[in-house]
C-alpha cells in the first residue's frame, strides 16, 4: 500500500509512535489523517499539525471505536488504513514472579493490546469487505514474537495480538484485506522514558521517526511482519529452531539485566 491519497486512522496518535506515524503519513500525501487518543489535547495538537481530525477515544471502549469509525466513514467515505497503535507497559512487580502483576494490569493490557484490535476490525471490516480492500496495521511489539522479561502481562497480550493479526490475515486475505504487525523492540517514547529500554533495548533504542520509516516501507511491500529492529528476525528464527536453547538464553539475559526498577 502506498499511503498517498489514503484515509488513515491512528489510535494512540497523540504521542510516540502514533504521533510519528501521523506525521509521516501526512508527509507521504495521505488524503486525511485521523488522530485518535485518550488524551484529546495531544490528539488535537497532532491533528492540527497534519491538517487532520482529532477524536477522543478510549480504545478499551468498543462503542467509542465504533462511533469514531462510523463518523469517519460518513465524513470521508471510507477508511483505507486503520492503525491500531495504542499500548501501555506495566511490570510484574514484587516478588517478580510471572504471576505477580495484579488483575487490573492484566485486564487493562488485555483490553488495550488485544480487544482494541478486535473492536477496530469489527468496526472496519464491513466497509472494507464491501469495497474489497482495506488495511490494518496493528502495533504489537517484538515481545509478541519473543518475550518481555519482567512483564508477563505485556508478553502474553502481545503474543495474543500476533495471533489475532494472523487470524485477520488468514480469514480475510481473500476479501482483499491486508494486515501488518509492527514489532519493534525499544523505541524512544514515554513508555521507555529515560531508561535504556531494559531487555528490549539490547539492540539499541530507535526513534519513533525511524519506526515510522520502517512502517512506510513495510506497507509499500505489504509485509505481515514489520521489524524496525532487524535483529528480531534472527531471534525469532533461533526461537523456532531450538525453543529450549532460546529459553535458556532468555533466562541468562534476565540474570544479566537483573530486577527492573519501579
N, C-alpha and C positions, 0 to 999 in steps of 0.2 A: 504494500500500500504506500502510495505517495500521499503525504499529508496535505499538499496543496489543494485548496478548494473544498476541503472536508469540514464537516461539522463534528467537533470533538468535545467530549465531556471529560473532565479530570476531577475525580474526588480527591480530597486531601490536597487540593490545588493551591492552597494559600501559603504553603511553606515547603521547604526542602525539595525533594524530588518532584513533587507535584507542581510546585512553582516553576522549576526549571523546565518541566515538560510543557507547561502552558506557554512560557516564553519562547521555547524552541519551536513549538507548533505554529505559533504566530509568525515567527521568522521564516518558517517554511511555507507560509502562504495559506494557512488554514482559513476557511471562509468565516468560521466562528469558533471561538474557544469559550466553553462554558466552565467556569471555575466554581466547584462545589467544595465547601469546607464547613466544619463545625464552627470555626472562628470566622464569622462573617466579615469583620473588618479586614482581615487578611485576604479573604476572597475578593472583596471589593477592590482592594489595592492592586492585586494582580490583574483582575479583570479590567481595571482602568488602564493599566499599563499595556494591555494587549488588545484593547478595544473589544472586550468580551462581555459576558454576562455573569453575574455572581449569584450563587444560591447558598443559603444557609441550610446545610444538610447534615444530619447525624446519620451516618451510614448504618448504624445499628437499628435504625427505624425504617422498615420496608416501605411504609406509607410515604415517608419523605422522599425516598429514592424514586418511587413510582410517580409521585406528583411532579418531581423535577423532570423526569423523562417525558411525561405527558405534556408538560408546558414547553419543553424544548422542541418536541416533535410538532407541537401546534405552531410555535413561532417560526421554526426553521425548516419544517417539513420532514426532517429525518435526523437520525444520529448515525454517523458513519463509523466513528471510533469512540468506544467508551473505555476510559482508563480508570479501572477500579484500583485506586492507589493508596487510600487511607490505611494507616497502620500505627501500632503502638508497640512499645517494648517494656517488659517488666521482667524482673529476675525471680529466681526460685526463692531466695531469702533463707534465713536461718531455719533449720540447721543445714541448709544446702543439700537437701535430698531432692530427688526428681519429683517428689510429691509435696514439696514444701509450700509452693505457691497456693494462696487461698482461692476459694471458689470464685470470688468476684473477679480476680485476674483471669482465671481460666475462661469464665463466661464472656468477659469483655473481649479477650483475644479471639475466642470462637466466633463471636458475632461480627467483629471488625475484619478479621483475616479470612473468614470462610463465608459466613452468611451474607455479608455485604456483596460478595461476588455473585452469590446465588440470587440475591434481590435484584442486582443490576441485570443479570441475564433474564430473569423473569419479566422485567420491565421492557427490555430492549428487543428480545428475541421476536415477539410477534411482528413488529415493523420490519426488522431485518430479514426475517424469513419471507415475509410478503414481497420484499424487494429483491430477494435472492442474493443479498450481500450485506456485510457488516463485519466489524472487527472489535474484539475485546482484547485489551491489554491489561493483564492483571499483574500488579506489582506484588511479588511474592518475596523471595529472599533466597540467597544461597542456602540458608538454613532449611529451606524446603527440600533441597536436594541432599544436603549434608546434615548439619545439626548446628544448634547454637548452644555452646557449653554455658551452663548457668541459667538457662531458661527453658525448662521443659514445655511450658505452655506455648512459648513462641515457636519452638522447634516443631511441636506437634501440630499446631494450627497451620503453620506454613507448609508442612507435608500435606495436610488436608487440602490446602489451597492449590497445590500442584495437582492433586487428584481431581479436583473439580475442573481445573483448566483442561486437563486431559479429557475429561468426560465431555466438556463443551466441544473440544476439537473433534473427538470421535463421533459424537452424536450428531453434530450439526455441520460438519465439514461438507457433506453432500447438499446442505441447504445454502451453501455459499458463504458460510460464516468462518472467519479466520480468528485464530487465537494465538496470543503470545504471552508467555510468562516471563516477567522481568525478575531476574535473580542475582542481584548484586551482593557482594559482601559489604564491608563497612563503607558508608557514604557520609560525607561531612554535612550532617543535618542536626537538628535539635535532638534527634534520637541518640546520636553518638556524643553530642556535646563536645567538650574539650578533652575527651579521652582518646586513647589510641585505637579504639574500636574493639579491644579485647581479642578474643579468638577470631572474630570476624575481620580484624584488622591486620592479620598476619601478612597479607599481601598488599598492604597499603590502604589508605583511605582515599577514595575518589571524591571529586567534587560532584555536586548534583548536576552540573552542566556536562561533565563527562558522561554521566549516566544518560542524560538526555541525548547526547550524541549517539551513544550506543543504541538507544531506543529507535531513533530515526533510521539508522542503518538497519536494525533488525526488522522494523516494519517494512522497509523497502524490499528486504529479502524474504519477508513473510516467514520468519523463523519462529518456531514454537518457543524455544529457549533463547532468551536474550541474556547474555552473560557479560556484563561490563568488565568484571574481573575474569580474564580468560583462563586463569588457573583453575577455576571451578570445574571446567570440563574434565581436566586431568583428575581432580579429586573424585569427581563423580564416577569416572571410569575405574579408578582404584577401588572405590567402594563396591562397585558391581563385580569386579574381578575377584576380590577376596574380602568378604564382609568382616570376618573375624580379625584379619590383619588391620583393616580400616578402624574397627572399634578399638583395637589396641593402640593404634596411633592417636585416636581421639582422646583416650584416657591419658596418654603421655602428654598430649597438648594441654589437657585440663590440669595436670600436675604442674606443668611448666608455667601456666598462666596464674594459677592459684585461685583463691576465692574472690569473686568480683567485689568491688567496693559498692556500697549502697549509701 
